Structures are given as C-alpha cells and as structure tokens.
C-alpha cells in the first residue's frame, strides 16, 4: 500500500515536471518537483523496508535530479547518478536467482553483447565530444554497463531488467543531447522531453521490482 502510494505520488510529480523538460535547466521550484518525484520513491522503499541499496540508489537519483535541473549542476549530478548505479550493481547481483550462468543463456548473451556494443560506440563518440568531462563521462559509461550486465544475472524476464534498459536508454539519449548535438539543434528539446519519462519509469520500475517481488 505504501509503495503503491509512493509510485502514484511520484508519478504525479513527474508529470508536473514534464512540461519543464524542454528548457533544460529549471528554477529551484521545478528542480524540487523533479527531485521530489524520485525522493518519494526512496521514501516508499524505506517505508516498506526494501533493501538499503535500493533506498540509497533512489535517494542518490533524487540528488542527481536536483543537480541536473540547475545551472552548472552537470558534474555533481553525474557523480550522484554514478554512485546510484554503483548501488544498483550489488543490489541486482545479490538477488535470489542471480547467477553468472544466466548470462550464458542465448537471450541474455545477445542482450549483453548488444549492451556492450552500444556502450563502446557511445564511448567512441563521446571521447572527443565530452572535452574536459571525458574522464567522468567514460567512468559513467563503464558503470551503467556494469549495471546492465548485473541485471542480466537474473533469469529472464525480470522487471529489474526492464528498469535497467530504460535507465541506460535514457542515459545514452541524454549523452546525445548534451554532447553530440549542436547547441541550437531543435532535436535537443525533443530528446529532453523523451529522456525524462524513460528515466522516471526506470526508477519506478526498480521500486516495483523490489517492493513487489511477487506482485502488488
């Protein structure tokens, strides 16, 4: 019941923030709404005694959301999300049924290969484009790859794998918007509108995966 209420409240806040996404940086009020949409997920996870790693990952996501919504907040936001992904890695790897052998299943092996190819292609494109941020951006790509591979340690299908996929997709699209498109390109605003729901649904699905392991 509490986790369901957190999902509903977070969804309402996420919808309230969505109209602000085309402009990128937002005022403190909009940034608070953005962060609040994930902070309530963290609170819901805490209330239902979900794993501490999940609570921490969601809380770090809320911190990163606030930072990314503010001017000059990219690097603090990136660090917060990197730490959040690092929390998801052991959370996924320690779940019941998570085994290295699952990565050898045909569907999981194909998914893992596709993930690694996508990360390597993006890393090559961002190596020059990220400029002074090259090192933290490369570290971030490595960590999201680890998070995605950790989800594939679980047997298919698992809702956490959908959450990982949505999260990685939102991160890669955000990278395209921030580093690969010219500043005045009209697609940048459209990508920001797309990235937000992909990202928020990923966080909500992570909460769903671990707060309702056998269904609501």
N, C-alpha and C positions, 0 to 999 in steps of 0.2 A: 504493500500500500504506500509506504513512504517513498520507495524507489520510483513507483509509478507517478506519484505526485511530483517528485523531482524532475522526471522526464517531461511531464506536462508543463511545469513552471519554466524549465529550461527552454522548452520549445517555444513558449510564448515570448520569452526574452529574445531568443534567436530570431524569431520573426520580426520583433520590434527593431532589432538592429539591422536586419537585411537591407532596408532602404538606404542605410548609410554606407553600404559597401562600395558603391561606385566611386566615391570620393577618396577612398584610401584612408588617410589619417582623419581622425574624428576628434571632437571635443571631449572633455572629461566625462560629460554625462553619457554620451553614446559609447565611449570606451568602457564605462562602468556597466552599461547594459550588456555589451559584448562579453565582458569578463564574467558578469553575473550569470549568463546563460550556461556557462560551464561550471562556475562555482557552485551553483545549486546541485549540479550532478555530483560534484565532490561531496557536498553535504549529504546528499541522499545516500551515496556509497558509505559514508561514515556512519550514518544513522542505522543502516541495515547490517553493519559490521562486515562489509565487504573487505577483501584483502587490503592491507595498508598500502601496498604498492599501487593499487587502483586509485585509492583516495589521493595518494601523492601525485600520481600521474595526472589526474584530473585537476588537482589544485595547481600544479605547475602549468597546465594548459590555460587555466584562467589567468594566471600571472602573465603568461606569454600573450594571451589575447589582449590584455590591457596595454601591454608594452607596444605591440604591433599596431594598435589603433592610435598611438600617439606619435607626434613628430620625433624623429631621431630615436625611435624605440626599437629599430630592427634588431640590432645586435643583442640587447637584453632579452628581447622576445625569442630570438633564435636560441639563446642559451637555455631559457626556460623550457622551450619545447624539446631541445636536445635532451635535457635531463628527464623530461616526461617520457620520451621514447625509451630512454635507458631504464626507466622504471617498468615500462611495459614489457621489455625483453625478458627479465626473470619472471614476471607475472605470468606470461604466456608459457614459458619453458617449464614452469613448476606445476602447471595444471595437470590434473589427473588425465591420463591418456596421452600426454605429450611424450613423444619418443623420437629419437633420431631416425629410426627405421621408417617413420611415416613420410619423411622427405623422399624416400626411395619409391613410394607409390607413384605410378605413372602420372596421375593428375597433379600431385604435389610437386613432382620433379619438373614438370613442364611449367607450372606456376613459378617455381623457384628460379628456373632458367630465365623466364620472361622478366621477372623482377630484376635479376642481376643485369640483364642486357639493358633494361630501361635505366637503371641507376648508372651504368657505365656510360651510356650515351649521354645522359644528362650531365654527368661529371665532366665529360669531354667538352660539352658545350659551355659549361659554366666555368671551366678552368680559367679562361681568359676574361670572360664577361663579369665575373664576380670581383675582379680587381683586388683591392685591399682586403676584401672579405673572403678571399679564396680559401684560406685555411679553415675558418669556422664553417663555411658552406660545404667543403669537402667532408669535414667531420660529421656534419649533419646528414649528408647523403649516406655515409657509412652506417650511421646509427639507424636511419629509417630502413636501410636494407636488412640490418640485423633484426629489427622489429618485425619486418615482413616475414623473414625466414623463421623467426621464432613462432609466428602464428601457424606456420606450416608444419611445425612439430606436432600439432594437434591433428587428430583424424578429420578428414573431410566428410561432410561440410560442418563448419563450426561458425557461429555468429561472430566470434572474435576475428576470424579470417576476413569476413566482410568489413569489419571495423578497420582492420589494418589496411585493406585495399583502399577504402575510401580515404583514410588518412594519408597514405602515400600518394594517391592521385591528387589530393588537394595540395600537398606539399610540392609536387612536381609542377602543377599548374601555376602555383604561386611563384615558383622559381622562374618559369617562363615569363610571367607578368612583370616581375621585378628586375630581371637581369637580361632577358633576351629580346624584349620588345622596346622600340624607341619610346621615349618619354611621352610623346604626343599621340601614340598609336591608339586608335579608338577601341581596339580589342582589349586593352588593359582594363578598362572599366568593366567590360563584359566578363572577363576572367575573374575579377574580384567578386562579381555577383554570383558566379558559379562556385568559386572556391569555398565561400562561407557555408552554404548548406552541406557540401560534401564533408567539410571538416567537422561541423557540429554533429551531423549524423554519425560520423565515425566515433566521436566521444560518447554520444548517447548509446551507440551500439556496444561500445566497450562496457558501459554501465549495465546495459541489458544482459550482456553475456555473463557477467559475474554476479549480478544481483539476482538474476532469474536463471540459474544454471539448468533448471529443469522446467522452465516455463513460468509465466506470471501466475 
